[in-house]
C-alpha cells in the first residue's frame, strides 16, 4: 500500500484520468473529491462489496426464477369499441 500525505485542496493523480482531492478535513474525517471519466466506476468500499454480493447471488439463480422478471407474461385485454 502506498501511503501519501495531503493537505486541504491538494490532489493525488491515479493514472492520467483520475484525480483525488482533499476537499475538507473535520476532526477524524476527511472528505475526498473524485474526478474520473464516466466509464470508471467509483464507489465507497461498503457499496462496492454490496454490489459484488448481489452479483454473486444473482449469478446463482436458476434461469427459471428470473424469466418472469425479464419477460413477464402479458395478459390479453379485450377492448370493445362502441
CORLINDA-V651579 format. One record per backbone hydrogen bond with DSSP energy under -1.0 kcal/mol. NH is the residue of the N-H (numbers start at 1). CO is the residue of the C=O. Records with the same first field share a line. If there is no record, write none. Layout:
NH=CO / CO
//
This chain:
9=22
10=7
12=20
14=18
18=14
19=35
20=12
21=33
22=10
23=31
24=31
26=29
29=26
31=24
33=21
35=19
40=37
48=44
49=45
50=46
51=47
52=48
53=49
54=50
55=51
56=52
57=53
58=54
59=55
61=58
65=62
67=63
70=66
71=67
//
